[in-house]
Amino acid sequence: MVKMPSEIKDIVAKQKPLPIATADKSGKPNVVFVTMWKIVDDETLLIVDNFFNKTRKNLEVNPNMAVVVYDSDAKKSYQLKGTVDIENKGDKYTSAKEMADSKKLPGKAAVVFHIKEIYDATYGPNAGKKLA
Ligand SMILES: Cc1cc2nc3c(=O)[nH]c(=O)nc-3n(C[C@H](O)[C@H](O)[C@H](O)COP(=O)(O)O)c2cc1C
């Protein structure tokens, strides 16, 4: 796993909604927005599965996930890539369930995203460069 530097973490924290991309076993991509999520620590995001359909099916056969973020003030964009664990018990599930309960949503599972790569996605000469 890799740690988000504070500059990137601050930009990630501001994303609402956050787009998350998954793929099925054949590689067919899928992207959805999520608003019920939080930063657990420098290398982990917690996303609440309330309504996932293809997203959940994809993650059950292919744990890879990618996220892209953009800060229009700083004019910076980053991609985070990693893998997820789907949790139905334990601290992170309890936290996901609390977030869901507060909005009267189902809170079916905690999708724990472990960040393994970070890329610069800002337009310009460093576009696509691996940062971590
Ligand atoms: C603004 C917005 C925020 C959303 N937030 C969540 C969320 O936090 N959790 C969730 O399970 N679904 C959320 N959804 C629903 C998903 O985006 C999507 O509709 C759902 O996963 C079904 O798509 P899929 O079949 O590609 O998984 C949100 C949708 C929108 C438009």
The ligand as an ORCA input file, in Angstrom:
! r2SCAN-3c Opt
* xyz 0 1
  C     -24.627     11.613     -6.301
  C     -24.713     10.131     -6.101
  C     -24.162      9.568     -4.969
  C     -24.232      8.184     -4.744
  N     -23.653      7.647     -3.619
  C     -23.715      6.312     -3.424
  C     -23.099      5.741     -2.274
  O     -22.457      6.433     -1.454
  N     -23.190      4.400     -2.100
  C     -23.864      3.586     -3.004
  O     -23.942      2.386     -2.781
  N     -24.423      4.110     -4.109
  C     -24.351      5.434     -4.353
  N     -24.924      5.958     -5.476
  C     -25.509      5.041     -6.471
  C     -24.431      4.573     -7.462
  O     -23.846      5.699     -8.087
  C     -25.022      3.646     -8.566
  O     -26.247      4.152     -9.006
  C     -25.197      2.214     -8.110
  O     -23.975      1.665     -7.645
  C     -25.734      1.296     -9.261
  O     -24.808      1.315    -10.319
  P     -23.936      0.006    -10.681
  O     -24.881     -1.011    -11.219
  O     -22.966      0.478    -11.732
  O     -23.249     -0.434     -9.414
  C     -24.881      7.352     -5.702
  C     -25.419      7.935     -6.861
  C     -25.328      9.290     -7.055
  C     -25.917      9.884     -8.312
*
